Amino acid sequence: MTPSDPPPRHPAADPEADRRRIDELQAQLKKARGTVEKPRESSAVSHRQTAIAYRVLVDMIAGLLVGGFLGYWLDRWLGWAPFALIGGLIVGFAAGVNNAWRAIRAFSEDAAKGGDRFP
């Protein structure tokens, strides 16, 4: 090594020690991967429950947005501010709750029968 050469970034490594370390890590990975359980049927049920939960969420938000938009539009058209907006939000909330309740009821009936279909 000449004085102008930069020092090595890593000290000289032992290739055999590196190979042994890699083999140990591979053995640990195989051991860890071998103990992973395969998904069971219950995971399919949880996917269905998640789908229903998202549908309930979307129904509630959509009801509020549509009711709020219609109430705002009526306020602007008829000059009833803010009464139509408040009424529209209340009606939209009620519609969202109704749609969510119907989705949950259909899911519950389907789950009681043991069916596979989505409501």
N, CA, C and O atoms as a DFTB+ gen file, in Angstrom:
476 C
 N C O
     1  1       0.851      -1.160       0.000
     2  2       0.000       0.000       0.000
     3  2       0.901       1.227       0.000
     4  3       1.820       1.335       0.812
     5  1       0.639       2.117      -0.884
     6  2       1.443       3.345      -0.960
     7  2       0.812       4.416      -0.071
     8  3      -0.364       4.309       0.273
     9  1       1.568       5.440       0.303
    10  2       1.020       6.485       1.179
    11  2      -0.158       7.223       0.573
    12  3      -0.973       7.762       1.321
    13  1      -0.287       7.274      -0.742
    14  2      -1.403       7.996      -1.358
    15  2      -2.678       7.150      -1.446
    16  3      -3.752       7.699      -1.690
    17  1      -2.587       5.823      -1.253
    18  2      -3.761       4.962      -1.287
    19  2      -4.594       5.172      -0.020
    20  3      -4.043       5.288       1.074
    21  1      -5.900       5.221      -0.166
    22  2      -6.751       5.342       1.032
    23  2      -6.737       4.022       1.804
    24  3      -6.526       2.959       1.221
    25  1      -6.957       4.094       3.089
    26  2      -6.997       2.851       3.861
    27  2      -8.201       2.007       3.453
    28  3      -9.218       2.563       3.039
    29  1      -8.117       0.685       3.558
    30  2      -9.265      -0.161       3.185
    31  2     -10.445       0.136       4.102
    32  3     -10.281       0.413       5.290
    33  1     -11.644       0.071       3.516
    34  2     -12.844       0.371       4.296
    35  2     -13.192      -0.757       5.245
    36  3     -13.740      -0.522       6.322
    37  1     -12.887      -1.943       4.863
    38  2     -13.188      -3.095       5.702
    39  2     -11.903      -3.880       5.919
    40  3     -11.100      -4.035       4.999
    41  1     -11.711      -4.368       7.121
    42  2     -10.531      -5.213       7.323
    43  2     -10.694      -6.515       6.537
    44  3     -11.805      -6.908       6.180
    45  1      -9.604      -7.149       6.287
    46  2      -9.641      -8.415       5.548
    47  2     -10.493      -9.406       6.316
    48  3     -10.281      -9.629       7.508
    49  1     -11.462     -10.001       5.625
    50  2     -12.390     -10.924       6.269
    51  2     -11.974     -12.352       5.991
    52  3     -11.287     -12.651       5.014
    53  1     -12.410     -13.216       6.877
    54  2     -12.149     -14.638       6.728
    55  2     -13.287     -15.230       5.909
    56  3     -14.417     -15.267       6.395
    57  1     -13.037     -15.695       4.686
    58  2     -14.121     -16.218       3.850
    59  2     -14.812     -17.433       4.467
    60  3     -16.018     -17.610       4.295
    61  1     -14.073     -18.255       5.170
    62  2     -14.685     -19.436       5.794
    63  2     -15.636     -19.030       6.912
    64  3     -16.698     -19.630       7.070
    65  1     -15.264     -18.016       7.688
    66  2     -16.150     -17.539       8.753
    67  2     -17.410     -16.926       8.152
    68  3     -18.508     -17.106       8.678
    69  1     -17.247     -16.207       7.055
    70  2     -18.414     -15.633       6.386
    71  2     -19.336     -16.731       5.866
    72  3     -20.555     -16.632       6.002
    73  1     -18.763     -17.777       5.272
    74  2     -19.558     -18.885       4.754
    75  2     -20.314     -19.583       5.879
    76  3     -21.487     -19.924       5.725
    77  1     -19.642     -19.797       7.017
    78  2     -20.309     -20.441       8.162
    79  2     -21.465     -19.566       8.662
    80  3     -22.533     -20.082       8.995
    81  1     -21.258     -18.260       8.714
    82  2     -22.293     -17.335       9.175
    83  2     -23.493     -17.358       8.219
    84  3     -24.640     -17.350       8.666
    85  1     -23.237     -17.387       6.931
    86  2     -24.324     -17.455       5.950
    87  2     -25.098     -18.767       6.097
    88  3     -26.328     -18.776       6.042
    89  1     -24.377     -19.871       6.283
    90  2     -25.044     -21.162       6.471
    91  2     -25.906     -21.162       7.726
    92  3     -27.013     -21.700       7.719
    93  1     -25.404     -20.559       8.810
    94  2     -26.183     -20.476      10.052
    95  2     -27.453     -19.657       9.844
    96  3     -28.525     -20.035      10.316
    97  1     -27.332     -18.545       9.142
    98  2     -28.498     -17.704       8.882
    99  2     -29.520     -18.423       8.007
   100  3     -30.725     -18.314       8.237
   101  1     -29.038     -19.160       7.002
   102  2     -29.957     -19.914       6.151
   103  2     -30.676     -20.995       6.949
   104  3     -31.865     -21.234       6.737
   105  1     -29.974     -21.641       7.854
   106  2     -30.606     -22.662       8.692
   107  2     -31.666     -22.039       9.599
   108  3     -32.731     -22.623       9.805
   109  1     -31.378     -20.867      10.134
   110  2     -32.356     -20.187      10.987
   111  2     -33.584     -19.771      10.176
   112  3     -34.715     -19.878      10.651
   113  1     -33.355     -19.297       8.951
   114  2     -34.478     -18.926       8.098
   115  2     -35.358     -20.126       7.759
   116  3     -36.584     -20.028       7.806
   117  1     -34.743     -21.250       7.422
   118  2     -35.513     -22.457       7.115
   119  2     -36.317     -22.900       8.321
   120  3     -37.471     -23.308       8.188
   121  1     -35.711     -22.823       9.500
   122  2     -36.405     -23.209      10.734
   123  2     -37.588     -22.283      10.986
   124  3     -38.674     -22.743      11.339
   125  1     -37.384     -20.986      10.808
   126  2     -38.460     -20.026      11.043
   127  2     -39.570     -20.171      10.016
   128  3     -40.745     -20.084      10.373
   129  1     -39.236     -20.389       8.765
   130  2     -40.245     -20.538       7.719
   131  2     -41.006     -21.846       7.852
   132  3     -42.169     -21.927       7.457
   133  1     -40.383     -22.844       8.388
   134  2     -41.040     -24.135       8.541
   135  2     -42.117     -24.118       9.602
   136  3     -43.012     -24.962       9.571
   137  1     -42.064     -23.185      10.543
   138  2     -43.039     -23.147      11.621
   139  2     -44.237     -22.258      11.306
   140  3     -45.146     -22.155      12.129
   141  1     -44.267     -21.619      10.149
   142  2     -45.384     -20.750       9.794
   143  2     -46.589     -21.621       9.459
   144  3     -46.500     -22.560       8.668
   145  1     -47.732     -21.281      10.087
   146  2     -48.941     -22.044       9.812
   147  2     -49.601     -21.526       8.548
   148  3     -49.500     -20.346       8.210
   149  1     -50.271     -22.420       7.867
   150  2     -51.000     -22.025       6.672
   151  2     -52.308     -21.357       7.100
   152  3     -52.855     -21.683       8.154
   153  1     -52.816     -20.416       6.280
   154  2     -54.067     -19.740       6.635
   155  2     -55.214     -20.738       6.747
   156  3     -55.313     -21.700       5.986
   157  1     -56.063     -20.472       7.713
   158  2     -57.212     -21.349       7.925
   159  2     -58.465     -20.706       7.358
   160  3     -58.409     -19.612       6.795
   161  1     -59.576     -21.373       7.504
   162  2     -60.858     -20.875       7.008
   163  2     -61.275     -19.598       7.710
   164  3     -61.997     -18.790       7.126
   165  1     -60.842     -19.389       8.949
   166  2     -61.267     -18.210       9.692
   167  2     -60.781     -16.927       9.042
   168  3     -61.391     -15.874       9.229
   169  1     -59.682     -16.994       8.274
   170  2     -59.204     -15.787       7.614
   171  2     -60.180     -15.341       6.530
   172  3     -60.307     -14.142       6.280
   173  1     -60.868     -16.270       5.888
   174  2     -61.864     -15.905       4.895
   175  2     -63.028     -15.176       5.556
   176  3     -63.579     -14.233       4.989
   177  1     -63.394     -15.607       6.738
   178  2     -64.467     -14.941       7.459
   179  2     -64.043     -13.530       7.824
   180  3     -64.844     -12.600       7.724
   181  1     -62.815     -13.357       8.238
   182  2     -62.376     -12.026       8.609
   183  2     -62.345     -11.103       7.392
   184  3     -62.588      -9.904       7.528
   185  1     -62.054     -11.634       6.215
   186  2     -62.099     -10.813       5.006
   187  2     -63.532     -10.376       4.721
   188  3     -63.768      -9.235       4.323
   189  1     -64.465     -11.257       4.919
   190  2     -65.868     -10.909       4.718
   191  2     -66.307      -9.859       5.728
   192  3     -67.023      -8.921       5.380
   193  1     -65.883     -10.013       6.971
   194  2     -66.243      -9.031       7.990
   195  2     -65.633      -7.671       7.675
   196  3     -66.270      -6.637       7.877
   197  1     -64.407      -7.673       7.182
   198  2     -63.759      -6.420       6.796
   199  2     -64.494      -5.773       5.635
   200  3     -64.664      -4.554       5.609
   201  1     -64.926      -6.571       4.683
   202  2     -65.670      -6.029       3.549
   203  2     -66.971      -5.385       4.006
   204  3     -67.342      -4.319       3.514
   205  1     -67.660      -6.017       4.934
   206  2     -68.911      -5.453       5.452
   207  2     -68.620      -4.172       6.224
   208  3     -69.378      -3.208       6.123
   209  1     -67.541      -4.148       6.988
   210  2     -67.192      -2.949       7.750
   211  2     -66.911      -1.779       6.809
   212  3     -67.334      -0.654       7.077
   213  1     -66.205      -2.033       5.715
   214  2     -65.940      -0.965       4.749
   215  2     -67.225      -0.521       4.054
   216  3     -67.402       0.662       3.762
   217  1     -68.106      -1.457       3.795
   218  2     -69.374      -1.085       3.169
   219  2     -70.192      -0.202       4.099
   220  3     -70.809       0.767       3.656
   221  1     -70.200      -0.533       5.396
   222  2     -70.913       0.299       6.370
   223  2     -70.304       1.698       6.405
   224  3     -71.025       2.695       6.431
   225  1     -68.977       1.767       6.405
   226  2     -68.296       3.055       6.417
   227  2     -68.669       3.891       5.187
   228  3     -68.985       5.075       5.307
   229  1     -68.631       3.274       4.020
   230  2     -68.956       3.990       2.784
   231  2     -70.420       4.416       2.782
   232  3     -70.730       5.525       2.347
   233  1     -71.329       3.562       3.259
   234  2     -72.745       3.930       3.321
   235  2     -72.965       5.144       4.213
   236  3     -73.735       6.039       3.865
   237  1     -72.301       5.179       5.346
   238  2     -72.466       6.309       6.270
   239  2     -71.916       7.596       5.656
   240  3     -72.573       8.636       5.709
   241  1     -70.737       7.535       5.083
   242  2     -70.132       8.734       4.498
   243  2     -70.937       9.211       3.294
   244  3     -71.166      10.410       3.133
   245  1     -71.366       8.277       2.448
   246  2     -72.141       8.651       1.255
   247  2     -73.466       9.290       1.657
   248  3     -73.885      10.275       1.049
   249  1     -74.121       8.748       2.664
   250  2     -75.385       9.338       3.123
   251  2     -75.198      10.767       3.594
   252  3     -75.990      11.649       3.265
   253  1     -74.141      10.989       4.370
   254  2     -73.879      12.347       4.854
   255  2     -73.529      13.292       3.714
   256  3     -73.989      14.434       3.689
   257  1     -72.720      12.827       2.774
   258  2     -72.332      13.695       1.658
   259  2     -73.524      14.038       0.767
   260  3     -73.701      15.197       0.391
   261  1     -74.328      13.057       0.431
   262  2     -75.483      13.318      -0.443
   263  2     -76.489      14.210       0.279
   264  3     -76.993      15.170      -0.303
   265  1     -76.783      13.902       1.536
   266  2     -77.717      14.741       2.293
   267  2     -77.193      16.155       2.470
   268  3     -77.946      17.121       2.346
   269  1     -75.904      16.278       2.759
   270  2     -75.312      17.606       2.906
   271  2     -75.339      18.387       1.606
   272  3     -75.633      19.582       1.607
   273  1     -75.038      17.727       0.499
   274  2     -75.056      18.394      -0.796
   275  2     -76.473      18.853      -1.147
   276  3     -76.664      19.989      -1.582
   277  1     -77.454      17.987      -0.964
   278  2     -78.834      18.365      -1.279
   279  2     -79.318      19.495      -0.373
   280  3     -80.006      20.407      -0.831
   281  1     -78.964      19.436       0.900
   282  2     -79.343      20.509       1.815
   283  2     -78.692      21.822       1.441
   284  3     -79.341      22.868       1.480
   285  1     -77.423      21.785       1.082
   286  2     -76.719      22.999       0.658
   287  2     -77.345      23.569      -0.614
   288  3     -77.532      24.779      -0.742
   289  1     -77.663      22.681      -1.547
   290  2     -78.276      23.113      -2.791
   291  2     -79.638      23.779      -2.524
   292  3     -79.950      24.820      -3.102
   293  1     -80.437      23.168      -1.648
   294  2     -81.733      23.765      -1.307
   295  2     -81.544      25.116      -0.612
   296  3     -82.303      26.052      -0.862
   297  1     -80.548      25.220       0.247
   298  2     -80.259      26.493       0.905
   299  2     -79.955      27.570      -0.118
   300  3     -80.469      28.684      -0.017
   301  1     -79.137      27.257      -1.089
   302  2     -78.751      28.241      -2.096
   303  2     -79.941      28.590      -3.008
   304  3     -80.105      29.739      -3.417
   305  1     -80.756      27.591      -3.313
   306  2     -81.856      27.799      -4.251
   307  2     -83.027      28.546      -3.591
   308  3     -83.594      29.470      -4.174
   309  1     -83.380      28.127      -2.357
   310  2     -84.543      28.700      -1.691
   311  2     -84.195      29.768      -0.652
   312  3     -85.084      30.459      -0.155
   313  1     -82.920      29.906      -0.322
   314  2     -82.513      30.905       0.649
   315  2     -82.876      30.544       2.086
   316  3     -83.156      31.433       2.889
   317  1     -82.874      29.264       2.420
   318  2     -83.247      28.821       3.765
   319  2     -82.047      28.626       4.677
   320  3     -82.196      28.006       5.730
   321  1     -80.891      29.112       4.337
   322  2     -79.651      28.825       5.068
   323  2     -79.843      29.008       6.563
   324  3     -80.450      30.003       6.959
   325  1     -79.385      28.152       7.383
   326  2     -78.748      26.850       7.212
   327  2     -79.700      25.694       7.446
   328  3     -79.262      24.560       7.643
   329  1     -81.005      25.967       7.428
   330  2     -81.972      24.951       7.853
   331  2     -82.038      23.751       6.916
   332  3     -82.151      22.619       7.387
   333  1     -81.972      23.963       5.621
   334  2     -82.014      22.839       4.685
   335  2     -80.734      22.010       4.790
   336  3     -80.774      20.787       4.656
   337  1     -79.604      22.670       5.029
   338  2     -78.346      21.926       5.194
   339  2     -78.420      21.019       6.418
   340  3     -78.035      19.851       6.352
   341  1     -78.904      21.545       7.515
   342  2     -79.023      20.737       8.737
   343  2     -80.010      19.595       8.517
   344  3     -79.752      18.457       8.909
   345  1     -81.139      19.906       7.891
   346  2     -82.126      18.858       7.593
   347  2     -81.562      17.810       6.643
   348  3     -81.804      16.616       6.821
   349  1     -80.813      18.248       5.637
   350  2     -80.204      17.305       4.697
   351  2     -79.183      16.403       5.368
   352  3     -79.111      15.210       5.074
   353  1     -78.388      16.980       6.277
   354  2     -77.419      16.144       7.004
   355  2     -78.125      15.113       7.889
   356  3     -77.680      13.971       7.995
   357  1     -79.203      15.515       8.509
   358  2     -79.955      14.574       9.360
   359  2     -80.571      13.459       8.514
   360  3     -80.498      12.284       8.874
   361  1     -81.174      13.836       7.393
   362  2     -81.765      12.829       6.502
   363  2     -80.676      11.929       5.912
   364  3     -80.868      10.718       5.802
   365  1     -79.542      12.510       5.534
   366  2     -78.433      11.711       5.009
   367  2     -77.883      10.749       6.045
   368  3     -77.561       9.606       5.721
   369  1     -77.772      11.201       7.293
   370  2     -77.320      10.312       8.366
   371  2     -78.301       9.158       8.566
   372  3     -77.897       8.006       8.724
   373  1     -79.595       9.482       8.557
   374  2     -80.610       8.428       8.720
   375  2     -80.551       7.430       7.562
   376  3     -80.682       6.224       7.769
   377  1     -80.356       7.935       6.351
   378  2     -80.256       7.029       5.198
   379  2     -79.007       6.158       5.305
   380  3     -79.054       4.969       4.991
   381  1     -77.891       6.737       5.744
   382  2     -76.662       5.960       5.917
   383  2     -76.819       4.873       6.971
   384  3     -76.359       3.747       6.785
   385  1     -77.470       5.217       8.077
   386  2     -77.709       4.226       9.132
   387  2     -78.614       3.119       8.612
   388  3     -78.383       1.944       8.899
   389  1     -79.649       3.486       7.843
   390  2     -80.560       2.480       7.290
   391  2     -79.818       1.530       6.352
   392  3     -79.981       0.314       6.446
   393  1     -79.010       2.074       5.454
   394  2     -78.251       1.220       4.531
   395  2     -77.255       0.339       5.281
   396  3     -77.103      -0.840       4.961
   397  1     -76.582       0.905       6.270
   398  2     -75.632       0.117       7.049
   399  2     -76.347      -1.005       7.798
   400  3     -75.851      -2.130       7.856
   401  1     -77.499      -0.702       8.366
   402  2     -78.258      -1.705       9.105
   403  2     -78.693      -2.845       8.178
   404  3     -78.625      -4.015       8.554
   405  1     -79.134      -2.502       6.975
   406  2     -79.535      -3.545       6.018
   407  2     -78.347      -4.429       5.642
   408  3     -78.499      -5.646       5.532
   409  1     -77.168      -3.836       5.444
   410  2     -75.979      -4.620       5.088
   411  2     -75.582      -5.544       6.232
   412  3     -75.246      -6.707       6.009
   413  1     -75.621      -5.028       7.452
   414  2     -75.253      -5.846       8.614
   415  2     -76.263      -6.969       8.819
   416  3     -75.882      -8.101       9.118
   417  1     -77.549      -6.662       8.659
   418  2     -78.578      -7.688       8.826
   419  2     -78.434      -8.792       7.776
   420  3     -78.558      -9.974       8.097
   421  1     -78.176      -8.412       6.531
   422  2     -77.999      -9.419       5.478
   423  2     -76.766     -10.272       5.756
   424  3     -76.795     -11.486       5.554
   425  1     -75.680      -9.644       6.219
   426  2     -74.471     -10.403       6.560
   427  2     -74.747     -11.367       7.711
   428  3     -74.311     -12.518       7.673
   429  1     -75.463     -10.907       8.729
   430  2     -75.761     -11.763       9.882
   431  2     -76.626     -12.954       9.487
   432  3     -76.393     -14.077       9.936
   433  1     -77.626     -12.702       8.644
   434  2     -78.475     -13.809       8.190
   435  2     -77.682     -14.806       7.364
   436  3     -77.866     -16.016       7.495
   437  1     -76.803     -14.299       6.517
   438  2     -75.978     -15.173       5.685
   439  2     -74.994     -15.975       6.547
   440  3     -74.761     -17.156       6.290
   441  1     -74.427     -15.339       7.553
   442  2     -73.480     -16.029       8.439
   443  2     -74.199     -17.096       9.258
   444  3     -73.630     -18.155       9.525
   445  1     -75.440     -16.832       9.660
   446  2     -76.200     -17.819      10.425
   447  2     -76.517     -19.048       9.574
   448  3     -76.573     -20.166      10.085
   449  1     -76.726     -18.832       8.263
   450  2     -76.997     -19.943       7.373
   451  2     -75.722     -20.668       6.958
   452  3     -75.770     -21.802       6.483
   453  1     -74.591     -20.011       7.140
   454  2     -73.324     -20.611       6.750
   455  2     -73.028     -20.421       5.284
   456  3     -72.246     -21.178       4.708
   457  1     -73.635     -19.429       4.669
   458  2     -73.447     -19.191       3.237
   459  2     -72.132     -18.481       2.948
   460  3     -71.435     -18.016       3.850
   461  1     -71.816     -18.414       1.647
   462  2     -70.569     -17.802       1.202
   463  2     -70.772     -16.509       0.439
   464  3     -69.798     -15.869       0.044
   465  1     -72.005     -16.115       0.225
   466  2     -72.197     -14.947      -0.630
   467  2     -72.043     -13.662       0.163
   468  3     -72.237     -13.626       1.378
   469  1     -71.686     -12.597      -0.567
   470  2     -71.630     -11.275       0.043
   471  2     -73.017     -10.655      -0.042
   472  3     -73.716     -10.856      -1.035
   473  1     -73.430      -9.909       0.968
   474  2     -74.747      -9.261       0.904
   475  2     -74.723      -8.097      -0.057
   476  3     -75.740      -7.429      -0.244
